[in-house]
C-alpha cells in the first residue's frame, strides 16, 4: 500500500494538470489549408499530365559511389567489451556491409526489380510527385478497390515491393487466401523522399502531404472513393486524409498509432489509470501488463535521431548525404532496433533475421541516388516545429479505422489498447499479431496484407 500512495499522488497531479490544460485550451477544430504551393519561385499552374517514368541511374553516379565506398574512412575502433549494437551500428558489421556493397551488391539487378512496377510522375502544388501504380489482372476479381499506401522514414516505396503483388492479386500471391476483392495500388513517394521532388519552401508537412495525395487519387487518377494504408509517417498522412476528406474514403488502415501521453485529456487519463489498474480500463486480459512509463521509456531510448531531425535537420543531414557509409549506419541501425528491440543485443544487429543485405542496401541506395536524406529529415522539423500540424493530429478521425498491431513496433509489445485508440479514431477493426515490427510491409507483408483484406471487407460495400 505504501508503494501505491506516491503513484496515486503523481497520477492525480498529472490528471489535474491535463484537466487544467483542457479547460484553458478549447482546442478549436483546425481548418486545414485547402491549397499550397511548394515549387520554385512564384506560383505557376501545375502540369496535370501523368507521365510514365523509368528508373535509370547514370553509370557515373554508380562509379562515384564505388569510389566513396573504396575510400571510406573509419576513425574509431570497436570497444573491446561491446560487440553488439548498444552503442549504435557495430563497426565490425559496418565493414562487412561496406565490403558487400562495394564488391557484391548489384544496383542494376535491384533497378530491374523496381522497374517491374509501373512508375509515373505528375505535378501537384508545384512538385513532381512520383508514384507506383499497380493494377489487378483484368476480370479476375469481382471487386477492385483503389488503395493509397504510404511509407514513412527511414523507408521508401521499396518497402512495398513484396506486399503490392499480394494486394493486386491476393489469390495468386497470398497463401491461404481466396478473395473476391483485389486492390488497385497507388504507392507514392512522399515529396522529399525517393523520386518525388523535395519542397522548395518551408511548411511542407503531413497535412500538406495528405492534401497532395488526395489530389493525386481524386483529381489526377479520378477515383471517387478509395482506401488508405500507412505505417510510421505514412500512418499520420493517411489518418490526416481521413480527417480532411472522409467523404472520399472507405476507410483508414494503419500499423502504427499516433497516440502519445498528453495528446488529449481522456486518453492520457486512461493511460495513467490503465498503468495502475488495467482491469478498470481495458476489457482484455492481454493488456494486464500495460505500462505507460515503460512504453514511453522504450520510445525515448529509440528517439535520439528525432530530436536532431526535429530541430536542425539541415545540419545533421549534410554529413549523411556526403558519406554512403555514414548514411548506411544511420539508417540501418533503425532497421535493427525497430524491427525487434532485442536485435540490438546481437553482434550483427539481427538485421538478416528478417531482411537480406540486398534489400537493406536498396533502401539506402534510394536515399543516396536521389540525394534526399536532408529533405526527408526536414519532415520532422515541419511537424514538431509546427503547432498547427501537431494540433491537427489531435482531431478525431471519423472515417472507419483499422489497426494492425505488431508486437515489436516502437513503444513495446503491449501496443495501444482499443479503448484508448477509440478515443481518437472510429475504430472498426483491431488485431494483435504475434510477430512483426515497425516495418511490417517490408518484414511480414503476408500478415499486413491479410489484415488489410479483412479490414477492407468490413468497410467496402
C-alpha positions, -999 to +999 in steps of 0.1 A: +000+000+000+029+023+008+043+020-027+009+027-042+004+061-025+031+080-044+019+065-077-016+077-070-005+111-059+016+115-091-013+102-112-037+127-096-013+155-102-009+147-138-047+143-142-053+177-126-026+193-149-042+179-180-077+188-168-065+224-163-049+223-198-082+210-212-102+237-196-078+265-205-075+254-242-107+247-260-088+231-289-110+245-316-113+224-347-084+231-371-095+243-405-068+229-428-055+249-458-072+237-490-042+246-512-005+251-511+025+257-534+059+243-527+076+246-561+103+271-571+096+308-573+061+323-576+032+300-580+026+286-615-001+264-629+006+226-625+012+204-654-016+179-647-003+154-672+006+119-658+040+109-673+054+074-673+087+072-655+115+047-656+143+044-631+177+048-649+207+057-628+237+071-648+268+049-646+288+079-635+267+081-603+275+044-595+312+050-602+313+079-578+296+058-551+321+030-556+350+054-552+334+068-520+330+032-506+366+023-515+379+054-497+356+052-467+373+064-435+368+046-402+381+068-374+370+048-344+377+013-330+352-012-317+350-012-279+367-043-266+339-051-242+310-042-265+302-064-295+265-056-302+245-026-313+241-010-278+264+019-288+249+021-323+260+004-355+287-022-348+320-013-366+327-049-375+293-053-391+296-019-408+328-031-425+310-063-436+282-042-452+307-018-468+326-047-484+293-063-496+280-031-510+313-024-528+320-059-542+288-079-544+257-057-544+242-052-579+222-020-582+212-029-618+195-060-606+175-040-580+168-013-606+153-040-628+132-053-600+119-018-593+111-013-629+088-043-630+063-019-614+047+009-634+061+042-623+047+077-631+051+113-622+027+142-621+029+178-608+008+188-578+012+220-559+044+228-578+061+195-571+067+165-593+052+136-575+064+100-581+042+071-577+038+034-584+005+023-599-002-014-599-035-030-611-050-065-606-053-089-635-082-080-657-116-097-650-102-119-623-118-103-592-155-093-586-144-061-569-114-039-574-109-012-548-084+017-551-058+018-524-033+046-514-004+031-494+021+055-479+056+048-465+075+065-437+110+073-425+137+058-429+119+038-456+106+045-491+084+028-517+108-001-520+093-013-487+062-022-507+078-044-534+066-076-517+032-065-505+020-049-537+016-082-556-002-097-526-027-069-528-032-067-565-035-104-569-041-120-534-053-153-547-021-159-566+004-144-542-010-147-507-010-182-492-043-194-478-064-166-492-093-169-516-107-134-521-132-119-545-116-085-537-083-071-550-068-037-549-055-012-574-025+001-556-011+036-557+022+039-538+036+075-540+069+087-527+064+115-501+079+147-515+115+148-505+117+110-505+126+087-533+119+101-567+094+128-556+107+163-558+116+180-525+097+211-513+114+244-522+096+262-494+091+256-457+059+243-443+057+210-462+042+187-435+019+158-431-012+179-437+002+191-470+011+156-479-024+143-472-038+171-494-015+164-523-021+126-522-058+131-521-054+153-552-034+125-568-061+100-561-092+121-569-081+148-593-054+130-613-064+093-611-102+101-609-111+077-581-143+087-564-136+067-533-106+048-520-089+031-491-057+042-474-029+023-455+002+035-438+029+030-412+053+054-395+048+089-411+025+071-436+002+064-407-001+101-399-005+110-435-034+086-442-051+094-409-049+131-420-066+121-452-093+106-430-096+138-411-096+160-441-115+140-467-137+114-450-162+116-478-135+102-502-126+072-481-140+038-474-116+036-445-082+041-430-058+012-421-026+017-401+001-003-385+013+025-362-009+046-339+000+082-332-013+080-296+011+096-271+007+108-234-005+144-235-023+140-268-056+148-250-071+146-215-092+115-219-066+092-235-039+104-212-060+098-181-068+063-194-031+056-200-023+066-164-052+047-148-046+017-171-010+015-160-021+014-123-052-008-126-055-022-161-087-042-154-105-010-146-099+004-181-092-024-205-116-053-212-090-078-225-065-095-201-039-091-229-033-056-215-028-066-179+009-056-184+001-022-199+026+003-186+027+038-200+060+046-183+077+015-199+063+024-233+075+060-230+110+049-218+113+025-247+102+051-272+127+077-257+156+052-260+150+050-297+142+086-304+175+104-302+175+108-340+141+125-338+154+154-316+182+161-342+158+159-372+131+179-355+155+208-347+184+210-371+178+186-400+200+206-424+230+203-401+228+166-393+219+156-429+249+172-446+274+145-435+250+117-443+244+130-478+282+131-484+291+097-469+274+065-481+289+046-451+275+072-427+241+070-443+240+033-441+250+032-404+224+059-396+195+042-413+202+005-409+206+009-371+169+017-372+162-015-391+178-033-362+161-019-331+128-010-347+123-045-362+128-060-328+143-042-298+161-074-288+181-074-320+204-046-307+219-073-284+232-092-314+266-087-329+251-081-363+221-062-351+199-091-362+195-074-395+195-105-416+170-123-394+143-105-413+159-089-444+187-096-469+217-074-474+204-066-509+170-054-496+186-032-469+212-017-491+185-009-517+167+012-491+199+031-486+205+034-524+172+052-530+182+079-505+218+081-518+209+082-555+183+109-550+204+129-525+173+134-503+183+124-468+181+161-457+147+167-472+134+135-456+147+147-422+131+181-426+097+163-424+103+160-387+110+197-383+079+206-403+058+185-378+073+192-344+081+228-353+045+235-364+019+237-336-009+237-361+002+204-377+005+188-343-029+202-332-045+189-364-031+154-355-053+156-324-086+158-344-109+128-343-109+105-373-145+099-383-137+075-412-137+038-403-102+029-389-084-005-388-053-010-366-029-039-372-006-040-341+028-057-344+044-067-311+079-054-318+070-019-331+082+012-312+066+015-278+067-021-266+047-053-271+016-041-252+006-018-280-022+007-277-054-009-263-086-005-283-103+015-255-076+042-258-075+041-296-112+046-298-109+080-281-092+094-312-103+071-340-136+055-353-121+020-346-137-006-367-110-033-368-083-042-343-059-072-345-028-080-325-003-100-345+022-124-329+052-113-349+065-083-367+079-049-360+079-013-373+085-021-410+056-045-413+050-042-451+087-050-456+092-076-429+059-095-427+039-084-458+017-115-457+004-106-422-002-070-431-019-079-464-042-104-448-051-079-421-058-052-446-080-075-467-100-084-436-105-047-428-114-039-464-142-065-464-157-049-433-158-013-447-162-016-485-198-022-495 
